[in-house]
Amino acid sequence: MTGARPYGERPGLVKARKRLGMSQEVAAEAVGVTPRTWGRWERGDQGIRPIYRMRLAAVFDVDPAEVERWVEGEALTPATELSPMTDFGRGSLAATVRAAEHLWRCDMDLSRRHILAALPFVPAALGEWLSAWTYDRASASVAHTGVGPSVGMGDVERIDEARQAFIRMDNQFGAGLIRPAVVDYLNTKVAPLLRGRYDERVGARLMTAAAGMTGLAGWTAFDLGLQGQAQYYYGQALQLAKGGDDPLTAAWVLTTMTHQATHMGHPRWAARLARASVDTGRRAQASPRAMARLRSREAWALALEVNLAETRDGHAVKHVERLLGEVERDYAQGPADRDPSWIAQFEATEPVAEAGIAWHLIGEHERGAACAESVIKQYTERRFRSAQFSRVSAAEAYLGMGELDRALHLARESIPMAKTLTSARPAERLRRFDTHLEPYADTIQVREFRDRVRQELAA
């Protein structure tokens, strides 16, 4: 019996790990055990306690029965889908930085990039990240004495400047143009700095800058329809903000995650994320315009919840209306010296455009259309994608009022923009609008519109 495995090798566990491009060390960190223990699990030298079986199911987003098959030594079934790790990089600051660099390298590696692109959006992961942000302790020190270059504030400022340049190009042309450059920048510029030498003050700012650029990489994945990959990046950005003990950056990441959850049709998760972002901003004494940004997304999330509910919740409607009033009042207070850098993107058109969506969702279609149409004229070529979205938002509101011809006119105007932008969301918005046309499917106007959409977007 010498040399026999007491539990038998576990190929399913090995395949689950490798499919995400994870090392044993990273997988062990995700579950909360040592790399030695993980290796013993895979070889079948050690049993797996029930608490860790539950964590395996959560980390890989599989049914607990699938984990039991791995434990018994059966291979991973071909149909199983794996998700982003829910606590990737939780723990020490060093672990967070290693996890971030691992993510960026995988995105640059052609043999691994497809794994990230295929990741599904996993709502359950949001709870883990919220818990980590809320309850995990920030690192005692962010200073680092690595073998890399000496890092100063000028290096950090260059990251922020690069991010602002990328954002301007994204607004004008869509994420497809800038995403490769953003990921390359993380790998070739940010990663070496994280491995360098810096004191507490520089380290905190460096973590914030890395969080901002990582969040932008998540945004570009979101804009291209890679929702699981975007979620993975957002979670990592939140961990980096935690590492830098920067609640205002974390509030921005949380409100961006709110946007994604709303887009994906998960209003309860969106509302939880929105509340967390507002609470974080309030505790950090965020400026009025920053709070307007956070409350605007909360109103949108709650409005979606109202829209999807089986019965109309009058109390929730009043809550949305109250939030929209607070957004308007907060934004009207004007800019402040303590505005965070991310508030620069929240121009005067944005609270109006998002209010229009919320009004429409709670059934106030006339107000929704008025908001959307008022900002279309104000968007310049710098916000080409936003103009397209507002046209579709106005079209949806007019459809809600039963004004089919006006709705179709606005939607037709948005088609050329959907073709021009290197972005997946404009075409997706048009297709979602198309689903609302079903009650009018037999009309000649709708048939002609649908034919044009198919032809134009296919081309």
N, C-alpha and C positions, 0 to 999 in steps of 0.2 A: 504493500500500500504506500510505500515511500514515494513522494513526489505527486501523489494524486491531489487534485483540486477538491476541497471539501464541498464546494458549491457548484463547480463547473464554470467554465468560461462564459462570458456574457457578451456575445457579438452584437446583440441589439443595442446595448449601452454604448459600445464602441462606435457603432454606425451613427447613433443619435448624436454623439459628440462630434464626430468627424464631418457630418453633413453640414454643421454650422461652422466648420473650420476652426474648432476650439481645441486648444491643447488640454492635456490632463490638468495642468495647473489652473487654467482659466475655468474649466468645468468644476474643479474642486472648490474654487473661490465662490462660484455661483451657488453651489449647494451648501457651502459652509463646512467643508471638511478639508483635511490636508491632502496635498497631491499624493502622498504615500497611501492614504486610505482609498483615494479614488483608483489608483493603480491596482490595489488589492481587490477592489470591487470588480474591475474589468477582468482581472485574471481569475476571479472566483475564489480567491483566498480568504475572503471575509464576507460575512452576511451583511445585509443592508437593513437597518432598523426601519420600522414603519414610518417614523417621522421624516426620515430621509427619502423614503419612497414617495411621500407626499410632496416633498420639495422637488424631486425629479419630475413628477407629473406637472408641477407648476412651471418649472424652468423650461421644460421642453413643450409645454402646452399639449399634453397628450392625456388620454383617458388613463386613470389609475390601473385599469386592467392591462394596458399596454406596458406599463412599468413592471407589473407582475410577470409578464412574459419575459422582459429583459432579465429580471432577477432570476428566473428559472433557467436562463441561458438560451432562450429562443431569439431568433434574429428579428430585427425591426421589420414590420410589415411594410410592403411597398407603398401602401396608400397613406401612411402616416405623414401628416404635415408637421413640421417643426417651426417653432416661433422664436422670436428674439428672447434672449435670456432676460428674465424679469429683474434680476439684481446684478447685472453685469457690472463688475467693478465696485460693488459695495464693499465697505471696509475701510482700509487705510487710504490715504491720499496717493501713496505709491501705487496701490492696486487700481485706483481710479485712472491714474495716468497711463499705466500699462494697458488697461482695458481700452482706453481711448486710442492709443497708438495701434493696438491690435485691430480695432475696427477700421481705422484709416488705411492700414496696410492691406486688409482684406478687400477694401473697396478699390485699391489700386491693382490688385492681383487679378489678372484675367481669369485664372483658374478658380478663383473664389468669389469674384464679383457676382456671378450668377446666383450664388447661394443667398447673398444679401438681397438681390433683386426679387427673389422668389419668396421672401419672408412674408407671411400673412400679418395683417393687423390683428393684435391680440388685446382685447379690452382688459383682460385680467392683469396684464403687465402694468397697467396704469396704477392699480392699487398698490403694487409693490414699490413703484417709484414715488408715489405720494407718501407712502409710509417711510421710505428712506429719507426723503426730503424733510418730513415733519419730525421724525423721531431720532434719526441717526445723529451722532455728535459730529460737529465739524472737527477737522484735524487740528491738533494742538499747534502745529507749525507748518507753514507752507514754504519755508526756506529750503534750499536744496544745494548740495555741494557735489553735484555730478561731474562727470568728466567732459561734459559738453562746454559750449562757449559761455563766457560771462554775459549775463543778461541784464539790461538796464531798461528804464522806462521808455527810451526811444524805440527799443525793439517791440515793446508792447504796443506803443502808439502806431507803429507801422502795421501791426496786425489789424488794429481798429480801422485804419485808413484803407487797407486793402478790402476789408469787409464792406465798408461804405461804398467803395467803387463797384464791388460785385453786386451790391443791392441795387445800385442805379442801373446797371446793365440788365439785371433780372427784371426790374420793373418795366423796362422798355422792350426787351426782346424775349423774355421768358427764361425759365431755368435751364433749358437744354443747352443754351449757349455757355453758361457759366459753370455748370456743375463739375465738369472735369477739372477746371481750373481751381475751383474751391477745394476739391479733394486733394489735388496735387499740392496746393498751398499748405494744407494741414500736414501732409507727409513731409514735404521738403523744407518748410519754414517753421511751422509751429512745433512739430515733434522734436527737432533738435534743440529748440529753446527750452522745452519742458525737461530735457535731459541735462540742461546746463547748470550754471551756478547763479543763484539769486538769493536775495535776502527776503525777509518777511513781506515788506511793502511791495517789492517787485513781484514776488511770488503770487500774492493775492490778486494783483492786477493781471498777471499772466494767466491765471486760472480763469478769470472773468473773460479775458480776450479769447482764450481757447474755447470756452463755453459758447461765446457768441459766434465764432466761426463754425463750430460743430453744429450749433442750432441752425445756421444758414445752410449747411450741408443737408441737414434734415429737411429744411424748407424746400430746397431744390428737388429732393427726392419726392416730397409730397406733391409739388407742382407737376412732376412728371408721372404721377400715378403710382409710385413705388411706396405704397402706404406702410408696409411692414418695415422696410428699410428706413423710412422717415421716422417711424416710431422709435426704432433702435437708436438713431442719432439723437432724437429729442431726449430720450432717457439718459444717454451719455452726457449731453449738454447739461442736464439738470444735476448730474453727479459732479461735473466740473464746477458748476456754480456753488454747489455745496462745499467742494474742496476749497474754493476761494472765499467761503463764508460771505457770499454776495446775494442777499435776498432780492434786490431789485432785478438782477439778471435772472434769478430763479423765477420771479414773478413773470418776466417776459417769456421764459421758456414754458411755463405753465399755461399762459394765455395762448401761446402758439399751439400747444398740445390740445387746448380747448377747441381751437379752430379745426384741428384735424378730427377730433372726436365728433364735432358737430357735422363736419363734411361727411364723415362716415356713417352718420345716422345713429349715433349713440348718445342721446341727449342726457341720460342720467350721468354717464361718465363725464360728459362735457360740463354739466352743471357742477359736479364735484371738483373737477380741475379748475373751473372758473372761480368757485368759492375759495379754493386754496390760493389761487393767484391774487384775488382781492384781499384775502386775509394777510397774505405775505406782504403785499404792497402797503397795507394799512399799518402793519407792525413796523415796517421799515420807514414809515412816514413819507411815503412817495408823494411827489408833487401832484397838484390837481390834474394836470393833463395826463400824467401817468395813471392816476386812478381812473380817469375817463376811459383810457384805453382798456384797462382791465374790466371795468364795469360794462363797457360796450359788448365785450365778448360774453360776459355773464348774461346780459339781456338776450343776446342771440341764442345762447344755449337753452335758456328757460323758454324762449318763444318756440323753439323747435319741440321742446317737451310738450308744450301746450298744443302745438299743431298735430303731434302724433298721438295724443291721448284719445281714448275712446269717447270720453265726455269732456266738455269744456269746463275748465277749472277757473272760475271767476277770480279767485284769490290769486292764482298764478298770473293771470292776465294783468291784474292790478300791480303785481310785483314787477312785471316787465315794464309797464308804463312808468312806474316810479324810478326804475333803473335808468330808463331812457331820459327822464327828466334830470336825473343826477349827472348823467354823462354830458348833457347839454350845458348844465350849470358849471360843472368842473372844467370843461374845455374852454368855456367863455372866460375863465379867469386868466387865460393867456399863458405864455411861456414863463418859466422860472429858472433861476440859476441852477437849481437842483434837479432839473429834468434829466433823466437818464438818456444815454445816447440813442436808445431804441425808440424814443418818442418822436424822433425826427421823421420817421415814416408815417406817423399818425397825423397827416395833414388835415386841413379843415374839411376836406371832402370825405374823409374816412368815417368819422362818427355819423355823418348824414347817410352815407351809403349803407352802413351796418344797421342804422336805425330803420332804414327802409325795408331791409330784409326782415327785421324783427316785427315791424308793423304788419307786413304782409302775412307772416306766419301766424299771428294772433287774429287774423281776419280783418285787419284794418287796411284793406287793399288800396283804397284811394290815397291814404297817407303814405303807404309803401311806394306806390307809383310816383307820387309827387317827390319824395326824397330821392328815388333813383334817377328820375329825369333831371332833377336840379343839379346833380353832380356830373352827369354825362358831359355837359357843355364845359365844365371846369377842368376836366382831365385833359392834359396835354399829351404829347407823344412820349413824355417821360413815364406816364402811367397808362400805357396802351392796353394792358391786360385788365386793369381796373375798369376802364371805360367799357370793355366788352362785357364784363360781369354785370355792370350796372344796367346795360341794355337788356340783358337776359332777366335781371331782377325786375326791371320795369315791365317786361313782357309777362312775367309770371303774375305780377300784381294786376295787370290789366286782364289777364285771363281769369283771375279770381273774381273780377267784376263782371265777367261775361263779355268783355269787349274783344272779341276774337280778332277782328281785322287789325286793331291797333297792336295787339300782342304779337301777331305774326309779322307786322311791319318792323317792329323793334328787333325781333329775333332774327329776321332776315338781314338787318343791318349788321348784326354781330358775326355773321358767318365769315366774311373776309378776314376779320381779326383772328378768328379761331384757326384759320389756315396759315396766317402769317407768323404767329407766335410759336416759339420752340417750347411749347407747354402743352400738357395733356388736359389740364382742367378746363380751358375754354370749350373744347369740343365736348368734354364730359358734361358741362353745364347745359349745352345745347341739347344733348341727348336726354338729359333729365327733364328739360322743358318739354321735349317731344312726348315723354310719357304722360304728361298732364293734358295732352291734346286728345287723348283717347275718346272722350265724350263727343268730340267733333270729327272723329276719324272718317266719316262718310262725306264730309264736305269737300268741295273741290279745292278750297283754299288750303286745307290741311294736307290733302293728297299732294298738291303741288309743292308745298313747303317741305314735306318729308322727302319727296323726290330730289329736291334741290339740296337738302342737307346731306342725303346719302351720296349724291354725285360730287358735291364740293368737298366734303370731308374725306371721301375715298381718294379724290385726286390729290 
